[in-house]
Amino acid sequence: MKLHPRNPGTGAKGTDMSDDMKDDDTKAGGKAEEGAADEAVPPKKTYSRRRLITTGTVAAGAAAVAGAVGGVALVSGGQPTPVIEPSGATRFTDKVVLITGATSGIGRAAAIRFAREGAMVGFCGRREELGREVEREIKAEGGEATYIRADVREAAEVKAFVDRIAGKYGGLDACFNNAGITVQKPLHEYTEDEWDDVVGTDLRGAFLSLKYEIPHLVERGGGVVLVTSSTVGISASGGQSAYAAAKAGVLGMVKSASLDYAADGIRINALLPGTTNTDFVRGTAGALDLPDAVWDTMAKTWAKSNVPGMRRMATADEVAAFAVTLTSTDFPFLTGSQLSLAGGINAYG
């Protein structure tokens, strides 16, 4: 197997193959709906940066991945991908949980997990067919869920979604604001519409969600809001200007808002997932049309070069389990915080 070096250099951070993005609508031109996270390069060795496999059938897909990810090649190995079983906990019995961007990826996994813990789940996303599938899956397991199509860029749609869920279930207890998209290219190549679309979804969408959730949480006497940011918000790579700006903005917004509403019993925190193996990441890499076996090889090879700790991508179930725990009542003193689940990336200096 030949490794093909790209963009040699030292000391830079690797590029993210994010999952944040949350509502994983993959689109043409490098755009995909959420779940992203930045990957830092591993400890310095005698390797070049941004090495990716380019042999055989993988070559076509690797070229696309090369544009979206990078890092330093590591020795073979890495932690096996775990199977996250249902916890059996019932921390959300009779609680109302609202999720944005839950038709696939992390959001979908979170909706299912919240419902398994007893929550009444209201969620939105732009892809109605997928949303209905998630709703049916939850109900088939005996859970309660309501899907409403809504675009977080549109204030009227966000307000209607939040109010309908609160009205149907009698209020809100916890919110997971997870919707987002990305476009990856050098800054000067963005069109104004592309920039506005990313920032409008990832930052303005999170603002609108909070804006219309907060009154219901105040009326409830408190609650929890978790907003998906990204490690890109604190350590970006090239080609991520719009996404990095939006995710950094989310972190600032979460910090300030947490102080605004702590006295009301509302805790607001940010989730920073590492690169997660979802269709969002696969779409960002231009690999949606490749066979699953080819993508699996690409993903594993990329992770060995870019995740210096675990040397694998996260799974949507892992991130969802973390999100569910963070929005539970287990941590009543936790607010204004940035919680990362990145497999060791943050430990690399």
VENDAUR-V668548 format. One record per backbone hydrogen bond with DSSP energy under -0.5 kcal/mol. CO is the residue of the C=O (numbers start at 1). NH is the residue of the N-H. E is the energy in kcal/mol with one decimal. If there is no record, write none. Layout:
CO:NH:E  CO:NH:E
This chain:
2:54:-1.1  3:5:-0.6  4:52:-1.3  15:70:-0.9  18:36:-0.6  19:36:-1.6  20:22:-1.3  21:35:-0.7  22:24:-1.5  23:25:-3.0  24:26:-1.1  25:33:-1.1  27:30:-0.5  28:31:-0.6  30:184:-0.6  31:27:-3.8  32:182:-1.5  34:21:-5.5  35:21:-2.2  37:17:-0.6  38:40:-0.5  39:14:-0.6  45:47:-0.7  48:73:-0.9  49:6:-1.3  50:6:-0.7  52:4:-2.3  55:58:-1.4  56:59:-1.4  57:60:-0.6  57:61:-0.5  58:62:-2.9  59:63:-1.6  60:64:-0.8  61:65:-2.2  62:66:-2.7  63:67:-0.8  64:67:-0.7  64:68:-0.6  65:68:-1.7  65:69:-2.3  71:50:-3.1  71:51:-0.6  82:84:-0.6  83:85:-0.9  90:93:-1.2  92:95:-2.5  95:97:-0.6  95:120:-3.0  96:173:-2.4  96:174:-1.9  97:122:-2.8  98:176:-3.0  99:124:-1.7  100:178:-0.8  104:107:-0.7  104:108:-1.3  105:109:-2.3  106:110:-2.5  107:111:-2.5  108:112:-2.1  109:113:-2.1  110:114:-3.2  111:115:-2.1  112:116:-2.0  113:117:-1.2  114:117:-0.5  114:119:-2.2  115:118:-1.9  117:92:-1.7  118:94:-1.2  119:121:-0.7  119:144:-0.7  120:97:-2.5  120:122:-0.5  121:146:-2.4  122:99:-2.5  123:148:-2.3  124:101:-0.5  124:102:-2.3  125:150:-1.1  126:128:-1.1  127:131:-2.3  128:132:-2.6  129:133:-1.7  130:134:-2.2  131:135:-2.3  132:136:-2.6  133:137:-2.4  134:138:-2.4  135:139:-2.2  136:140:-2.4  137:141:-1.0  138:141:-0.6  138:143:-2.5  139:142:-1.5  144:121:-2.4  146:123:-2.5  148:125:-0.7  150:152:-0.6  151:154:-2.2  153:155:-0.7  154:158:-2.3  155:159:-2.7  156:160:-2.2  157:161:-2.4  158:162:-2.7  159:163:-2.8  160:164:-2.3  161:165:-2.2  162:166:-2.5  163:167:-2.5  164:168:-2.5  165:169:-2.3  166:170:-1.3  166:171:-2.1  173:224:-1.6  174:98:-2.4  175:177:-0.5  175:226:-2.9  176:100:-2.0  176:178:-1.0  177:228:-2.7  178:22:-0.6  180:34:-5.3  182:32:-1.4  183:185:-0.6  186:189:-1.8  186:190:-0.6  187:190:-1.5  191:195:-2.3  192:196:-2.6  193:197:-2.3  194:198:-2.3  195:199:-2.6  196:200:-2.5  197:201:-1.8  198:202:-3.0  199:203:-1.8  199:204:-2.3  200:205:-0.9  203:207:-2.4  204:208:-3.1  205:209:-2.1  206:210:-2.4  207:211:-3.0  208:212:-1.9  209:213:-1.7  210:214:-2.7  211:215:-0.6  213:216:-0.7  213:217:-1.9  214:218:-2.9  215:219:-2.2  216:220:-1.5  217:221:-0.9  217:222:-2.6  218:221:-0.9  223:267:-2.6  224:175:-2.3  225:269:-2.4  226:177:-2.5  227:229:-0.7  227:271:-2.6  230:233:-1.6  231:234:-1.5  231:235:-1.9  237:240:-0.9  239:185:-1.1  240:244:-3.6  241:245:-2.4  242:246:-2.3  243:247:-2.8  244:248:-2.5  245:249:-2.0  246:250:-2.0  247:251:-1.6  248:252:-1.9  249:253:-2.6  250:254:-2.7  251:255:-2.1  252:256:-2.2  253:257:-3.0  254:258:-2.2  255:259:-1.0  256:259:-0.6  256:260:-1.7  257:261:-1.8  258:262:-0.7  261:264:-1.0  261:266:-2.0  262:265:-1.9  265:223:-1.9  265:267:-0.6  267:225:-2.8  268:336:-2.9  269:227:-2.5  270:339:-3.1  271:229:-3.2  271:273:-0.6  272:341:-2.0  273:231:-0.8  275:314:-2.5  276:278:-1.7  278:282:-2.5  279:283:-2.8  280:284:-2.4  281:285:-1.9  282:287:-2.8  283:286:-1.5  287:290:-1.2  291:295:-2.3  292:296:-2.9  293:297:-1.8  294:298:-2.5  295:299:-3.2  296:300:-2.4  297:301:-2.4  298:302:-2.8  299:303:-2.5  300:304:-2.0  301:305:-1.1  302:305:-0.6  302:306:-0.9  303:306:-0.7  303:307:-2.5  305:72:-1.5  306:308:-0.7  307:311:-1.2  310:79:-2.4  314:277:-3.0  315:319:-1.9  316:320:-2.5  317:321:-2.5  318:322:-1.9  319:323:-2.5  320:324:-2.7  321:325:-2.0  322:326:-2.5  323:327:-1.5  325:328:-1.2  328:331:-0.6  331:334:-1.7  333:335:-0.7  337:270:-3.0  337:339:-0.6  338:340:-0.6  339:272:-3.2  341:274:-2.9  342:345:-1.2  343:310:-2.6  344:347:-1.0  345:348:-1.4
